[in-house]
Amino acid sequence: MGSMGKTYTVNPIDYKLLEEVGYGASAVVYRAIYIPFNEVVAIKCLDLDRCNINLDDIRREAQTMSLIDHPNLIKAYCSFVVDHNLWVVMPFMAEGSCLHLMKIAYSDGFEEPAIGSILKETLKALEYLHRQGHIHRDVKAGNILLDTNGDVKLADFGVSACMFDAGDRQRSRNTFVGTPCWMAPEVLQPGSGYNSKADIWSFGITALELAHGHAPFSKYPPMKVLLMTIQNAPPGLDYDRDKKFSKVLKLFLARFSQQLIYSENAFTYKKNCTIFFTGLSFKEMVAMCLVKDQTKRPTAGKLLKHSFFKHVKPPELSVKKLFADLPPLWNRVKAIQLKDAAQLALKKMPSAEQEALSQSEYQRGVSAWNFDLGDLKAQASLVRDDDDDILETREEDESVKFGGDKVTTGSQSSSLNVNSKSEMQQAEYSRQLSGGKLPRVDNLNRKGRLPESDLLETSSQEKVGWKRNGSSTEAKASTSENDVMQAKAKTVKSRQTLSGPIMPGTVLSHSLSERGRTSERFENERQPTAERATREIRKAPSFSGPLILPNRASANSFSAPIKSSGGFRDSLDEKPKTNLVQIKGRFSVTSENLDLVKDIPLSTVPRRSSQSPLKKSASVGEWMFEPKQMPVNNQPPKEVNNNSVPALLLPHLQNLFQQTSIQQDIILNLLNSLQPAEAVEAAQNGKLPPLPRGSENNGSVSRFSIYNSALGFQILVESASSERERSLLIKITELQNRMMNLTNELNSEKLKYEQLQQQLKAITGGEENGERSDVDS
Ligand SMILES: Nc1ncnc2c1ncn2[C@@H]1O[C@H](COP(=O)(O)OP(=O)(O)OP(=O)(O)O)[C@@H](O)[C@H]1O
């Protein structure tokens, strides 16, 4: 039974599928004609082979959709199975979802009056659903549909749950269902149970989504979002960074401080005050929804009485004007697909397809995840974000702010600034349409009634199914190239956080039916790149799909090895941080490392110098050694990493060696200058280098024993007859002793150096293994 007592048949030949007007995690939605009534309807086609939802869930959705009866909820006319697809026939909402609308024309979110109306209508739907005992579990902008007259309806009961199942009224549920960014903390906490208040949290997130153009945390990978939701303070509206609200606030305050508001006419004054206080009450309303303790969140009914909703305009005034001048929905959807495809191409990933596939497998595989918080934390700590991301996270972590003024990233919004109104009407579409492969959309009124002639014409055409025909493919390919060119000319901040090791697609391949995958690959090979990209985009999650995490064991429990990351080391990382001094790159410098460095007697080690340390001196024969002090290492510890420790030691060791050699030279010089007979003799015996004959030495020296352990020889010299010679010999002895000490030092440093090298090898070996297993995984 359909609308107004009309009955819709369950025979697919009574329906003519037209353009694709939406796609989600599990379904593609088409505009269609119900031929018996010549009425435009929407048909949601769920691929039963591909989606993870079990038949019970699907039946429940269809059942819920057919039983509900509320002006703000999408009702199903009927549903039936066609091949491997379930078709759900429902009213066509000609302006699509709020998400698509924001993507195409309001990337910074809607203006406050529209937000108020959309939220109020959605809240009415929720209030009704909750009263009927349902939890929607997937409230988000992508599931709020708009019609040309401004009607607002909540859709997608794919994940809705009945709280009265098995007569267990008000039972808290324990399954993990929803979409990461919109999921309430209690939904994510295993075993804590949740109820209709989970929808209120999602409603609060949706409010922020509508105000900013994207949901909080939408740029982060799903696992990160889950953790942020559990661990961070709840998100909220930030006036400083939100252009829309701060503009009003600043203006108001400026005029207030100059007492200008009093001189304004009553109308302007009232208007400004209203905007200002509405902004404040919006913030308050959102804060009420986003309380982590679900018991403290208001019910939908109570929230409806909040001051924010008191002065909300009827949607036909505030919502209707949002679509003025926009092209028809199907063209917008196509443009979004092309835009996303161009963006994907721009990212120049090693393999865009790989990424898309991995994302789509995430979407499918998510239901097979073993929900283990410890694993999640480990995975989240592996997520690498660029500096920018880190900064932003910290900002968000600290003060929970949102970048309304930022280029939106992530799947929820596109970062390409497509001027929708002009670019929508590109020649590409005219070409497609004039090519006769798609129905003449110009001849359709928005609501979708087809003139009889067109209906006949389109009826004779091939049905638009899961695949596209050749001409539209060609047209899209060329437009995709255009898009890429346009996009290249613009500054694009591409999302980068999705390519990290967290992508479960790499470990969840079994979750995808092999048959489906093979045929998909085959299709992909035959399709032009742009078409493929578009298809992959469609399959790739916008993270807007439901996250279903049933309590069942899985092999996919994040087996990737944990490695130290140069990225986040925030509260998410619970690895022990004892002695952690500084994090640099992939290494962390611990106080142990610093101790090692400290052990080196830097202050006593002479530095190697370009200038020779040997200077002419009268007191020590020809040369004296002028040791230069090695400056204490003034480098801050952050400059030190495991790599640089041996490098740091090396010059010192070289200096020691050099110093020792120099001292040897000095001694030899001194010996040369003394020319003791024994030395000469020793030299002649091969124990000492030949000594030059000096003029001062007259041969009468006292016996003096010099033992050099390092050099392993003993010099026995006669004590010099003269005082001068004696003092020189003493100096020699001193120098020899110093040399011995230095040699000992050198040996021990050599030992340390070797040990350090071994440690370093062990570390780098471990790192390489870790990286290899990362690459493998
Ligand atoms: N009745 C409708 N009229 C017009 N457009 C619709 C209609 N129903 C759905 N859509 C469009 O199709 C998109 C996907 O629909 P839907 O959310 O039901 O699919 P899904 O696979 O369940 O998505 P997800 O699970 O990601 O929320 C919607 O976001 C919307 O843009």
The ligand as an SDF file (V2000), in Angstrom:
LIG
                    3D

 31 33  0  0  0  0  0  0  0  0999 V2000
   13.8440    8.9380   -1.5020 N   0  0  0  0  0  0  0  0  0  0  0  0
   14.9450    9.5110   -1.9600 C   0  0  0  0  0  0  0  0  0  0  0  0
   14.8390   10.5160   -2.8270 N   0  0  0  0  0  0  0  0  0  0  0  0
   15.9570   11.1070   -3.3170 C   0  0  0  0  0  0  0  0  0  0  0  0
   17.2030   10.7720   -2.9730 N   0  0  0  0  0  0  0  0  0  0  0  0
   17.3630    9.7670   -2.1020 C   0  0  0  0  0  0  0  0  0  0  0  0
   16.2380    9.0820   -1.5640 C   0  0  0  0  0  0  0  0  0  0  0  0
   16.6840    8.1440   -0.7320 N   0  0  0  0  0  0  0  0  0  0  0  0
   18.0220    8.2360   -0.7400 C   0  0  0  0  0  0  0  0  0  0  0  0
   18.4460    9.2000   -1.5640 N   0  0  0  0  0  0  0  0  0  0  0  0
   19.8500    9.5890   -1.8410 C   0  0  0  0  0  0  0  0  0  0  0  0
   20.6450    8.4290   -1.8410 O   0  0  0  0  0  0  0  0  0  0  0  0
   21.6580    8.5010   -0.8390 C   0  0  0  0  0  0  0  0  0  0  0  0
   21.9110    7.1260   -0.2650 C   0  0  0  0  0  0  0  0  0  0  0  0
   20.7380    6.6170    0.2860 O   0  0  0  0  0  0  0  0  0  0  0  0
   20.7400    5.7890    1.6070 P   0  0  0  0  0  0  0  0  0  0  0  0
   21.3110    6.6280    2.6970 O   0  0  0  0  0  0  0  0  0  0  0  0
   19.3960    5.2420    1.8510 O   0  0  0  0  0  0  0  0  0  0  0  0
   21.7470    4.6150    1.2060 O   0  0  0  0  0  0  0  0  0  0  0  0
   22.6330    3.7600    2.1820 P   0  0  0  0  0  0  0  0  0  0  0  0
   23.4360    2.8110    1.3750 O   0  0  0  0  0  0  0  0  0  0  0  0
   21.7720    3.2230    3.2530 O   0  0  0  0  0  0  0  0  0  0  0  0
   23.5580    4.8910    2.7280 O   0  0  0  0  0  0  0  0  0  0  0  0
   24.3440    4.9170    4.0780 P   0  0  0  0  0  0  0  0  0  0  0  0
   24.2430    3.5830    4.6390 O   0  0  0  0  0  0  0  0  0  0  0  0
   25.6970    5.3390    3.6460 O   0  0  0  0  0  0  0  0  0  0  0  0
   23.6540    5.9550    4.9000 O   0  0  0  0  0  0  0  0  0  0  0  0
   21.1310    9.4950    0.1550 C   0  0  0  0  0  0  0  0  0  0  0  0
   22.1960   10.1120    0.8420 O   0  0  0  0  0  0  0  0  0  0  0  0
   20.3730   10.4700   -0.7390 C   0  0  0  0  0  0  0  0  0  0  0  0
   21.2690   11.4170   -1.2740 O   0  0  0  0  0  0  0  0  0  0  0  0
  1  2  1  0
  2  3  1  0
  2  7  2  0
  3  4  2  0
  4  5  1  0
  5  6  2  0
  6  7  1  0
  6 10  1  0
  7  8  1  0
  8  9  2  0
  9 10  1  0
 10 11  1  0
 11 12  1  0
 11 30  1  0
 12 13  1  0
 13 14  1  0
 13 28  1  0
 14 15  1  0
 15 16  1  0
 16 17  2  0
 16 18  1  0
 16 19  1  0
 19 20  1  0
 20 21  2  0
 20 22  1  0
 20 23  1  0
 23 24  1  0
 24 25  2  0
 24 26  1  0
 24 27  1  0
 28 29  1  0
 28 30  1  0
 30 31  1  0
M  END
$$$$
